[in-house]
């Protein structure tokens, strides 16, 4: 039987509690707070970034610094609200000095992200930057080559659209990229109106597939709906 929206939301809260005490990789020793993610528990659109930064680590919320403010503005530019989407990261703990995520850290956090995708059931996942794009798509192509072009992937048992996007922080460093981001957000808005893609055909044997501590009320408020 398919879980109801309320059941999925309750399971998301349980997962939030699990992540908040996670010690699966060394990053837990240096974090202030785990950054699970926040937004609408039934969002059609899910953003996935790389890792929390300093402000995210302090607040325990994703994309609350300058890049997050730009993300909010970009959403508003296509008549969308931040509270209607769900935002998460590949890593749930901040790497020291904002260094790149390490492979073992990414893999330690991956089951949490898979479970989030299962419970939220997005139609579209927008990956922000290189690390998120490469891990979600399973392709090593750089973000500048694949940005703005929708892909179809099966993730956490769901066939859905993935749209690689430049990370908002890139546009803060290089203002000329802002217009590119705005254009790609237009693609994102149109993609949400598309019917869900069909599952990919099964691969025949022998063939390689293509690269293819808050109270409960406060926790539920993280995942509005």
FIRO-466226 format. One record per residue: residue in one letter; residue number from 1; x, z, y of N, C-alpha, C in turn; chain. Coordinates in pm, 1 decimal. Layout:
BEGIN
A:NUM:X:Z:Y:X:Z:Y:X:Z:Y:A
...
REM end
This chain:
BEGIN
X:1:84.4:0.0:-119.4:0.0:0.0:0.0:88.5:0.0:125.2:A
X:2:52.4:-83.6:221.0:128.0:-90.8:345.5:107.4:36.0:428.0:A
X:3:215.5:89.7:481.2:205.9:210.6:561.9:132.7:181.5:692.4:A
X:4:55.8:277.9:738.8:-11.6:263.5:866.7:89.0:281.9:979.8:A
X:5:46.5:245.3:1099.8:133.1:261.1:1216.4:174.4:407.3:1234.1:A
X:6:80.4:498.1:1216.0:111.0:640.1:1233.5:207.3:689.5:1126.4:A
X:7:190.2:642.6:1003.9:282.2:681.8:896.5:423.7:631.6:923.9:A
X:8:434.1:508.5:970.8:565.4:453.7:1001.1:629.9:529.1:1116.6:A
X:9:548.8:568.6:1213.1:600.4:643.7:1327.4:652.4:780.7:1283.5:A
X:10:580.6:845.0:1193.2:624.3:975.1:1141.7:755.0:961.7:1063.4:A
X:11:768.1:853.4:988.7:891.1:830.3:913.3:1006.8:799.5:1006.7:A
X:12:976.4:737.1:1118.6:1079.6:710.6:1218.2:1131.4:842.0:1275.8:A
X:13:1042.7:937.4:1295.9:1084.1:1069.1:1344.5:1171.3:1138.8:1240.8:A
X:14:1134.5:1127.2:1113.3:1216.7:1186.0:1007.2:1356.4:1124.2:1006.5:A
X:15:1362.8:993.8:1025.2:1491.4:925.6:1029.9:1571.9:970.7:1151.9:A
X:16:1503.6:989.5:1263.0:1568.0:1040.9:1384.4:1635.3:1175.3:1356.9:A
X:17:1567.1:1262.6:1286.9:1624.3:1393.9:1254.5:1747.7:1378.4:1165.5:A
X:18:1739.7:1287.0:1071.5:1853.0:1264.1:982.0:1975.0:1213.4:1059.5:A
X:19:1951.6:1118.3:1147.7:2061.5:1062.4:1226.0:2123.6:1168.3:1317.5:A
X:20:2041.5:1255.9:1371.8:2090.7:1355.0:1468.4:2189.8:1453.1:1406.9:A
X:21:2189.6:1463.5:1274.2:2282.8:1554.7:1207.0:2379.6:1479.9:1115.4:A
X:22:2388.1:1349.2:1131.9:2469.4:1267.8:1042.2:2618.6:1298.7:1057.1:A
X:23:2687.8:1304.5:943.6:2833.6:1324.1:942.0:2901.0:1219.9:852.0:A
X:24:2841.2:1101.6:840.7:2891.1:1000.4:747.1:3022.4:936.0:790.8:A
X:25:3054.0:942.3:919.0:3183.1:890.1:964.3:3243.8:989.2:1063.0:A
X:26:3369.2:967.7:1097.6:3443.1:1062.8:1181.6:3389.8:1071.5:1323.3:A
X:27:3310.2:974.4:1366.7:3262.0:975.0:1504.9:3174.5:1096.0:1536.6:A
X:28:3113.8:1155.7:1436.3:3024.5:1269.1:1463.0:3099.3:1386.0:1526.7:A
X:29:3229.6:1396.4:1497.8:3306.4:1510.5:1547.4:3324.4:1507.5:1698.1:A
X:30:3319.4:1389.0:1759.9:3344.2:1380.6:1902.5:3222.3:1351.0:1987.4:A
X:31:3106.8:1337.2:1926.1:2989.4:1300.8:2004.6:2923.7:1423.0:2067.3:A
X:32:2852.9:1399.4:2177.2:2767.0:1502.3:2235.8:2630.5:1498.1:2168.7:A
X:33:2573.0:1377.6:2160.6:2445.5:1357.2:2092.2:2450.9:1224.5:2017.7:A
X:34:2386.4:1221.1:1902.9:2365.7:1093.0:1836.5:2263.4:1014.0:1917.5:A
X:35:2280.4:883.7:1920.6:2189.0:797.6:1996.5:2111.3:712.6:1896.5:A
X:36:1996.0:761.3:1859.6:1914.6:696.5:1756.9:1855.0:565.1:1804.6:A
X:37:1806.1:567.2:1927.0:1731.0:454.2:1981.1:1601.2:506.4:2038.6:A
X:38:1533.4:422.9:2117.1:1406.1:465.5:2175.2:1322.8:344.3:2209.3:A
X:39:1194.2:368.8:2224.3:1103.2:262.0:2259.8:974.1:270.1:2182.7:A
X:40:908.5:156.2:2167.7:778.5:148.3:2103.6:796.3:135.8:1953.0:A
X:41:729.1:222.7:1878.4:744.9:225.3:1733.6:685.8:102.5:1665.8:A
X:42:600.7:27.6:1734.3:541.4:-94.9:1678.9:583.7:-217.1:1760.5:A
X:43:702.6:-212.5:1816.0:747.5:-319.8:1904.7:763.0:-451.5:1830.5:A
X:44:718.5:-559.3:1893.0:745.0:-693.2:1840.1:889.2:-734.8:1864.8:A
X:45:950.9:-673.8:1964.6:1086.9:-709.2:2005.1:1178.5:-588.0:1994.6:A
X:46:1289.7:-607.7:1926.4:1388.2:-501.3:1910.0:1522.9:-551.4:1960.6:A
X:47:1584.2:-477.0:2050.9:1719.1:-507.4:2098.9:1819.6:-424.7:2020.1:A
X:48:1929.4:-487.5:1981.2:2034.8:-415.9:1910.0:2167.0:-442.2:1980.7:A
X:49:2226.2:-336.1:2033.5:2354.6:-345.1:2099.5:2466.8:-296.4:2009.3:A
X:50:2578.5:-264.8:2071.4:2699.3:-232.3:1994.8:2710.3:-83.1:1963.4:A
X:51:2720.8:-1.1:2066.8:2745.0:142.5:2048.6:2711.4:215.1:2177.2:A
X:52:2685.1:345.9:2169.0:2658.5:422.7:2290.9:2782.4:432.1:2379.0:A
X:53:2759.8:439.5:2509.4:2865.9:467.7:2604.6:2859.5:613.9:2646.5:A
X:54:2932.8:647.1:2751.7:2943.6:786.6:2794.5:2808.4:844.7:2836.6:A
X:55:2733.0:770.4:2916.3:2604.4:822.3:2963.7:2504.0:831.6:2849.7:A
X:56:2508.2:735.5:2759.7:2419.6:739.3:2642.8:2451.6:860.6:2555.4:A
X:57:2580.8:889.2:2539.6:2624.2:1004.7:2460.6:2576.3:1134.6:2522.9:A
X:58:2575.6:1141.7:2655.0:2528.9:1263.1:2723.5:2378.2:1281.5:2708.7:A
X:59:2304.1:1171.6:2722.8:2158.0:1181.8:2721.9:2095.5:1166.6:2583.4:A
X:60:2169.0:1107.3:2491.1:2112.3:1081.4:2359.7:2014.1:966.0:2358.4:A
X:61:2023.8:877.9:2458.0:1934.1:763.7:2471.4:2016.0:636.1:2489.7:A
X:62:1966.2:522.2:2441.3:2042.4:398.0:2451.9:2023.5:328.2:2585.6:A
X:63:2125.5:260.1:2630.3:2119.4:172.6:2747.0:2058.0:242.5:2870.2:A
X:64:2121.4:352.7:2908.5:2074.8:425.8:3026.9:2175.3:415.9:3142.1:A
X:65:2286.1:347.2:3119.9:2382.4:326.0:3225.8:2352.8:198.2:3303.0:A
X:66:2453.8:140.9:3366.7:2435.2:21.0:3448.7:2388.0:-97.4:3365.5:A
X:67:2443.3:-113.1:3244.7:2399.1:-223.0:3158.8:2252.5:-207.0:3120.9:A
X:68:2211.0:-83.5:3100.7:2070.9:-57.5:3069.2:1978.7:-88.2:3185.4:A
X:69:2024.4:-59.0:3305.4:1944.2:-91.8:3423.7:1927.1:-242.9:3436.9:A
X:70:2033.2:-316.8:3407.5:2023.6:-462.6:3412.8:1930.5:-513.5:3303.3:A
X:71:1937.9:-454.1:3186.4:1847.4:-493.1:3078.0:1701.4:-475.3:3119.7:A
X:72:1672.2:-364.8:3183.4:1535.8:-340.3:3232.7:1494.0:-447.4:3333.2:A
X:73:1583.7:-483.9:3424.3:1553.9:-587.7:3523.6:1530.3:-722.6:3457.5:A
X:74:1609.4:-755.5:3357.3:1592.7:-882.1:3286.8:1457.8:-888.0:3214.8:A
X:75:1417.1:-778.1:3158.1:1285.5:-772.1:3094.4:1174.7:-792.6:3196.9:A
X:76:1188.4:-725.9:3309.3:1087.1:-740.3:3414.5:1079.4:-883.8:3463.3:A
X:77:1192.5:-955.3:3457.9:1195.8:-1093.5:3501.2:1114.7:-1187.6:3414.8:A
X:78:1084.3:-1145.5:3291.6:998.8:-1225.8:3203.7:869.0:-1150.3:3173.0:A
X:79:827.5:-1067.5:3268.8:699.7:-994.9:3262.5:688.7:-905.9:3139.9:A
X:80:797.7:-839.2:3104.6:798.1:-744.7:2993.6:842.8:-608.6:3043.7:A
X:81:800.7:-504.7:2972.5:835.9:-368.5:3009.5:924.2:-306.3:2902.3:A
X:82:1016.6:-225.1:2948.4:1108.4:-159.3:2855.0:1033.9:-73.0:2753.8:A
X:83:926.6:-9.1:2795.0:853.6:78.9:2703.2:781.1:2.4:2593.7:A
X:84:775.3:-130.4:2604.4:707.8:-210.4:2502.6:803.3:-263.4:2396.4:A
X:85:932.9:-240.2:2411.8:1031.8:-286.8:2314.9:1100.4:-165.3:2252.3:A
X:86:1181.4:-189.5:2151.2:1261.9:-82.4:2093.5:1408.3:-120.4:2109.4:A
X:87:1489.4:-24.2:2151.8:1630.9:-49.1:2179.0:1715.9:43.8:2092.9:A
X:88:1811.7:-14.4:2022.2:1901.1:63.1:1936.5:2040.2:2.1:1942.8:A
X:89:2132.4:60.6:1870.3:2269.1:10.9:1862.0:2312.5:3.2:1716.5:A
X:90:2416.2:-75.6:1691.5:2476.5:-78.5:1558.5:2528.6:60.6:1522.0:A
X:91:2602.8:124.3:1614.1:2651.6:260.3:1593.5:2560.3:360.4:1661.2:A
X:92:2544.9:476.4:1599.6:2462.0:582.5:1657.2:2545.8:687.8:1730.3:A
X:93:2677.2:680.9:1717.4:2766.8:774.4:1785.5:2866.8:695.8:1868.9:A
X:94:2908.7:755.3:1979.9:3000.3:686.6:2070.8:3142.6:683.8:2016.0:A
X:95:3204.9:566.1:2010.0:3347.6:561.1:1975.6:3430.6:617.3:2091.4:A
X:96:3538.0:688.6:2063.8:3619.0:746.2:2172.1:3673.7:638.2:2264.8:A
X:97:3660.8:663.3:2395.2:3710.9:568.3:2492.9:3637.5:436.5:2493.2:A
X:98:3520.0:433.3:2431.7:3440.3:310.1:2422.3:3515.3:198.1:2350.0:A
X:99:3602.5:235.6:2257.5:3674.1:133.5:2180.4:3576.7:58.2:2091.3:A
X:100:3626.9:-52.6:2034.8:3544.6:-132.1:1944.5:3508.0:-52.4:1819.6:A
X:101:3389.8:-75.7:1764.4:3354.1:-10.5:1637.6:3447.5:-54.7:1525.1:A
X:102:3475.1:37.0:1432.9:3555.2:5.1:1315.8:3463.3:-34.1:1200.1:A
X:103:3512.4:-115.7:1107.5:3426.8:-160.7:997.0:3359.5:-47.9:919.2:A
X:104:3434.0:61.2:891.2:3372.7:169.4:813.3:3265.6:242.0:894.2:A
X:105:3279.8:246.5:1025.9:3177.1:308.0:1110.7:3050.3:223.6:1111.3:A
X:106:3068.5:91.9:1119.0:2953.6:1.3:1118.2:2877.4:14.0:986.8:A
X:107:2950.6:16.8:877.6:2883.9:22.9:747.6:2817.9:158.7:723.7:A
X:108:2875.4:266.5:777.4:2813.6:398.7:763.3:2679.2:404.9:833.9:A
X:109:2667.8:336.2:947.8:2544.3:338.6:1026.1:2443.2:233.2:982.0:A
X:110:2488.0:133.0:909.8:2401.3:20.0:877.8:2270.4:59.7:807.2:A
X:111:2272.3:150.3:707.6:2145.1:187.0:643.2:2042.5:245.0:740.7:A
X:112:2088.5:314.2:844.3:1995.3:366.9:944.1:1927.8:253.4:1020.2:A
X:113:2005.8:154.4:1058.4:1949.6:42.0:1132.7:1854.3:-38.7:1045.1:A
X:114:1891.2:-58.6:919.5:1800.7:-127.1:827.1:1666.3:-55.6:818.4:A
X:115:1672.9:75.4:809.5:1549.0:153.7:798.0:1467.3:143.6:927.5:A
X:116:1533.4:143.7:1040.0:1461.7:126.1:1166.7:1387.2:-7.3:1168.5:A
X:117:1453.6:-112.7:1124.0:1389.9:-244.4:1120.9:1270.1:-243.2:1027.2:A
X:118:1283.9:-178.8:911.8:1173.0:-169.2:816.6:1052.3:-98.3:878.4:A
X:119:1077.9:9.0:950.8:969.3:91.3:1003.0:905.9:33.8:1129.2:A
X:120:984.4:-28.8:1212.6:931.7:-83.5:1338.2:863.8:-218.8:1315.3:A
X:121:914.9:-295.3:1219.3:859.4:-426.4:1185.6:857.9:-523.0:1304.6:A
X:122:971.5:-546.0:1366.4:974.8:-639.2:1480.2:956.2:-783.6:1433.8:A
X:123:908.4:-866.0:1523.7:901.2:-1010.0:1499.6:1031.2:-1078.8:1541.7:A
X:124:1093.8:-1023.4:1645.6:1216.6:-1080.0:1701.2:1319.0:-968.7:1721.4:A
X:125:1441.4:-994.4:1680.8:1553.7:-905.5:1711.6:1646.5:-979.9:1806.7:A
X:126:1675.0:-918.7:1920.0:1770.8:-973.7:2015.7:1900.1:-894.9:2002.3:A
X:127:2005.8:-963.0:1963.2:2135.4:-897.2:1950.1:2211.3:-910.8:2081.1:A
X:128:2274.3:-803.4:2122.4:2343.4:-799.4:2251.4:2493.9:-791.9:2229.3:A
X:129:2561.3:-904.1:2248.1:2706.0:-905.2:2237.3:2757.1:-941.8:2098.4:A
X:130:2888.5:-946.7:2086.8:2954.2:-996.8:1966.2:2933.0:-911.9:1841.9:A
X:131:2956.7:-781.2:1852.5:2952.1:-698.3:1732.7:2813.2:-696.9:1670.4:A
X:132:2711.7:-678.9:1752.6:2575.2:-677.6:1699.9:2539.1:-813.3:1641.0:A
X:133:2575.6:-920.4:1710.4:2540.4:-1054.4:1663.7:2607.0:-1086.1:1530.6:A
X:134:2734.6:-1058.0:1519.1:2805.9:-1089.6:1395.3:2754.7:-1007.8:1277.6:A
X:135:2722.9:-881.7:1300.5:2675.7:-797.5:1188.5:2533.6:-835.3:1148.1:A
X:136:2448.5:-863.6:1243.8:2309.2:-895.6:1212.0:2298.2:-1034.2:1148.5:A
X:137:2371.6:-1132.1:1198.8:2358.9:-1268.8:1148.1:2448.0:-1296.7:1027.6:A
X:138:2549.8:-1214.1:1007.0:2642.9:-1240.0:898.7:2732.7:-1358.8:924.4:A
X:139:2744.6:-1397.2:1049.5:2824.8:-1513.0:1087.8:2930.9:-1469.3:1187.1:A
X:140:3051.6:-1519.5:1170.4:3161.6:-1476.2:1255.8:3173.0:-1554.8:1385.2:A
X:141:3081.1:-1648.6:1408.1:3084.4:-1726.9:1532.0:3069.2:-1635.5:1652.9:A
X:142:3146.8:-1662.4:1757.7:3142.7:-1580.4:1878.2:3012.1:-1596.2:1954.0:A
X:143:2980.1:-1497.1:2032.9:2852.6:-1494.0:2103.8:2836.7:-1611.6:2199.1:A
X:144:2944.7:-1659.0:2260.1:2932.1:-1769.9:2354.9:2892.5:-1899.9:2285.3:A
X:145:2918.9:-1911.5:2155.7:2880.2:-2030.5:2079.6:2734.3:-2026.1:2035.1:A
X:146:2682.5:-1907.7:2008.4:2549.5:-1898.5:1946.1:2442.6:-1843.6:2040.1:A
X:147:2479.8:-1797.8:2157.9:2382.9:-1732.9:2246.8:2270.9:-1829.9:2284.7:A
X:148:2150.7:-1772.6:2294.2:2036.7:-1848.3:2342.1:1970.6:-1939.1:2240.9:A
X:149:2023.3:-1945.7:2118.9:1965.5:-2031.2:2015.5:1902.9:-1944.6:1906.4:A
X:150:1771.1:-1954.0:1885.4:1705.9:-1870.1:1784.2:1755.7:-1902.2:1643.6:A
X:151:1765.3:-1800.4:1562.8:1800.0:-1812.3:1421.9:1691.1:-1743.7:1338.9:A
X:152:1685.7:-1777.5:1211.6:1593.1:-1711.5:1119.8:1675.7:-1636.7:1015.6:A
X:153:1646.7:-1509.1:998.5:1719.1:-1427.3:901.4:1623.8:-1335.0:828.6:A
X:154:1664.9:-1294.3:710.6:1593.4:-1188.2:638.7:1672.1:-1060.0:656.2:A
X:155:1606.6:-961.5:715.0:1669.3:-832.4:740.6:1575.4:-722.1:695.2:A
X:156:1628.2:-629.5:616.6:1549.5:-515.8:570.0:1419.4:-561.5:504.3:A
X:157:1427.7:-672.3:430.9:1310.7:-722.1:360.6:1212.3:-799.5:445.4:A
X:158:1248.4:-829.5:570.7:1158.7:-902.5:660.0:1226.1:-1031.8:706.4:A
X:159:1147.6:-1139.8:707.0:1196.0:-1264.6:763.5:1152.8:-1269.4:908.8:A
X:160:1249.1:-1282.9:997.4:1218.9:-1275.1:1140.0:1315.4:-1360.2:1220.2:A
X:161:1287.4:-1371.2:1348.3:1375.6:-1443.3:1439.5:1484.7:-1350.1:1491.1:A
X:162:1603.3:-1404.1:1505.3:1713.8:-1334.5:1571.2:1759.4:-1422.5:1687.2:A
X:163:1768.0:-1363.9:1805.6:1817.2:-1437.1:1921.4:1942.0:-1368.7:1974.6:A
X:164:2058.3:-1429.3:1955.6:2181.4:-1371.7:2011.3:2183.4:-1384.5:2164.0:A
X:165:2220.1:-1276.3:2229.4:2228.5:-1274.7:2375.3:2362.7:-1216.0:2418.5:A
X:166:2409.2:-1258.1:2533.9:2523.4:-1191.4:2594.7:2487.5:-1045.7:2622.3:A
X:167:2586.4:-958.8:2612.1:2561.8:-818.7:2646.6:2547.1:-807.6:2798.0:A
X:168:2450.0:-730.0:2847.3:2436.8:-714.5:2993.2:2565.8:-670.1:3061.5:A
X:169:2648.3:-592.5:2991.8:2775.1:-549.2:3051.0:2864.6:-667.4:3084.2:A
X:170:2852.0:-776.9:3009.4:2932.2:-896.1:3038.0:2894.2:-955.3:3172.9:A
X:171:2764.1:-952.7:3204.5:2718.1:-1004.2:3333.6:2757.1:-911.9:3448.0:A
X:172:2773.0:-783.9:3419.9:2820.8:-691.6:3523.4:2967.7:-718.0:3554.2:A
X:173:3043.9:-753.2:3452.5:3186.4:-783.7:3472.5:3205.7:-922.5:3533.2:A
X:174:3119.3:-1016.5:3491.7:3130.8:-1155.8:3536.0:2995.0:-1200.3:3589.3:A
X:175:2968.1:-1180.8:3717.6:2834.5:-1207.8:3773.1:2783.2:-1348.9:3748.2:A
X:176:2872.3:-1446.0:3727.6:2827.2:-1583.1:3703.2:2749.8:-1595.3:3572.3:A
X:177:2763.0:-1497.3:3483.6:2691.5:-1500.5:3355.7:2547.0:-1452.5:3368.5:A
X:178:2511.8:-1396.4:3482.9:2377.8:-1340.2:3498.8:2270.8:-1447.7:3484.6:A
X:179:2293.6:-1565.7:3541.0:2194.1:-1671.5:3531.1:2178.2:-1718.3:3386.1:A
X:180:2287.0:-1717.7:3311.6:2278.7:-1751.7:3168.9:2190.1:-1652.9:3095.8:A
X:181:2209.0:-1525.3:3125.7:2126.0:-1423.1:3063.3:1978.5:-1441.6:3100.2:A
X:182:1951.0:-1470.8:3224.2:1812.8:-1492.4:3267.3:1749.8:-1609.7:3192.1:A
X:183:1825.5:-1717.3:3177.1:1774.3:-1833.0:3103.4:1742.9:-1795.9:2959.2:A
X:184:1831.8:-1720.4:2896.0:1811.4:-1684.1:2756.3:1695.2:-1586.6:2739.3:A
X:185:1670.7:-1504.2:2838.7:1554.1:-1416.8:2831.7:1424.9:-1497.8:2837.2:A
X:186:1429.2:-1613.6:2903.0:1314.0:-1703.1:2900.8:1287.5:-1755.2:2760.4:A
X:187:1394.1:-1786.0:2686.7:1381.2:-1826.1:2546.3:1320.4:-1712.5:2465.3:A
X:188:1365.4:-1592.9:2492.4:1317.4:-1475.0:2421.4:1167.6:-1456.4:2439.4:A
X:189:1120.6:-1471.1:2561.4:978.1:-1454.1:2588.2:895.9:-1557.6:2512.7:A
X:190:942.3:-1682.6:2509.3:869.9:-1788.0:2437.7:872.6:-1764.2:2287.1:A
X:191:984.4:-1712.8:2236.5:999.4:-1690.1:2093.3:898.0:-1588.8:2039.8:A
X:192:862.9:-1492.4:2121.5:766.2:-1390.9:2078.8:627.6:-1449.5:2054.4:A
X:193:599.7:-1566.3:2111.0:470.2:-1632.3:2090.0:468.5:-1720.6:1966.3:A
X:194:584.8:-1740.9:1905.7:592.8:-1825.4:1787.0:541.2:-1750.5:1664.0:A
X:195:478.1:-1822.0:1568.6:441.0:-1755.9:1442.8:565.4:-1712.9:1367.5:A
X:196:553.7:-1606.8:1289.5:668.2:-1559.5:1213.0:720.8:-1669.2:1121.3:A
X:197:851.7:-1680.0:1108.5:907.0:-1783.4:1021.2:876.0:-1755.1:874.7:A
X:198:874.1:-1862.3:795.2:853.2:-1847.7:651.3:979.7:-1792.2:587.0:A
X:199:962.7:-1713.5:480.1:1081.9:-1665.7:408.7:1164.1:-1781.9:357.0:A
X:200:1295.3:-1765.0:355.3:1383.7:-1868.9:304.4:1362.8:-1883.2:154.3:A
X:201:1376.2:-2004.7:100.5:1360.6:-2022.3:-44.2:1466.5:-1945.4:-119.8:A
X:202:1431.0:-1903.0:-239.7:1524.8:-1827.1:-322.2:1645.1:-1913.0:-357.5:A
X:203:1761.1:-1851.8:-359.1:1883.8:-1922.8:-395.2:1896.2:-1924.8:-546.4:A
X:204:1922.7:-2042.4:-602.5:1934.5:-2054.0:-747.0:2058.6:-1981.0:-795.7:A
X:205:2053.5:-1927.5:-918.7:2170.9:-1858.7:-972.5:2293.6:-1947.9:-968.7:A
X:206:2405.0:-1889.6:-931.2:2529.4:-1963.7:-927.3:2558.4:-2027.9:-793.5:A
X:207:2460.0:-2028.9:-701.6:2482.1:-2087.3:-569.9:2509.7:-1977.3:-469.9:A
X:208:2593.1:-2006.3:-372.4:2625.0:-1910.0:-268.2:2525.7:-1924.7:-153.8:A
X:209:2465.7:-1815.9:-106.0:2377.2:-1826.4:10.8:2456.7:-1859.1:135.9:A
X:210:2390.6:-1916.0:235.3:2455.7:-1947.5:361.8:2493.7:-1822.0:435.7:A
X:211:2591.3:-1837.3:532.7:2628.0:-1720.2:611.0:2502.4:-1667.6:679.6:A
X:212:2488.0:-1699.3:605.9:2363.8:-1656.2:662.3:2380.5:-1535.9:769.5:A
X:213:1758.1:1853.7:1891.3:1684.6:1935.8:1822.2:1583.7:1956.9:1925.4:A
X:214:1492.8:1860.4:1923.5:1371.8:1860.7:2003.8:1256.8:1895.0:1910.9:A
X:215:1143.8:1941.2:1969.0:1030.5:1963.8:1881.3:969.2:1829.5:1844.2:A
X:216:871.4:1833.2:1751.8:815.7:1709.3:1699.2:748.5:1627.0:1807.0:A
X:217:683.8:1693.6:1902.4:615.9:1619.3:2008.6:715.7:1538.9:2090.4:A
X:218:828.5:1602.0:2124.3:930.1:1530.8:2202.0:985.3:1413.0:2123.5:A
X:219:1005.4:1432.3:1993.0:1057.6:1324.6:1911.7:961.0:1208.2:1906.2:A
X:220:834.1:1236.5:1890.3:735.6:1130.1:1885.9:730.9:1054.7:2017.9:A
X:221:758.0:1124.7:2127.0:755.6:1059.7:2258.7:865.9:955.3:2271.4:A
X:222:971.9:966.5:2190.0:1076.8:865.5:2193.1:1027.5:731.5:2142.8:A
X:223:925.5:737.1:2059.1:878.1:616.9:1991.6:732.0:595.7:2025.3:A
X:224:705.2:561.7:2150.0:569.1:552.2:2200.5:484.9:451.6:2126.7:A
X:225:358.1:468.1:2137.0:268.2:374.3:2071.9:133.3:438.0:2050.7:A
REM end
